[in-house]
Amino acid sequence: MSKKAWQLATMGKTESLQKIWEWAKAEQSTEELNNEFLLAKDDRKMTAWHMAADCGNIESLQKIWVWAKQELTADELKNRLLLAKDNREQTAFEVAAEKGNNKVLEILRQWAVEELTPEELNNISCLSAHANN
């Protein structure tokens, strides 16, 4: 598995993620920042967003969310972050649900409600199942 330093930081110390973000923001264009940091995928097509959800790293998810809201267009935020799928066709929601991480799933759901239509929310099966529990 080929992972970038920032992707590894999502699985561990949030301070490392913050330092990498600050460096990237100072050194890269907005397009590079978005494509190589916020929206980049590894060889399993997982974004840092997926990995933070997979590891249950709420603090990293919160940081990525704040940065994404600042840097991404509404379309990128929706389609390339919230609804992005890995090579198993799973969104970060489904990754969190598979791990049984209800706290992460609830936080992701709260953010999704801000950005997705009711129909898009209903299409994420684990959210409707979670809402019914």
Secondary structure, DSSP 8 states (H G I E B T S, - for coil): ----HHHHHTTS-HHHHHHHHHHHHHHS-HHHHIIIIIS---TT---HHHHHHHHT-HHHHHHHHHHHHHHS-HHIIIIIIIT---TTS--HHHHHHHTT-HHHHHHHHHHHHHHS-HHHHHTSHHHHHHHT-
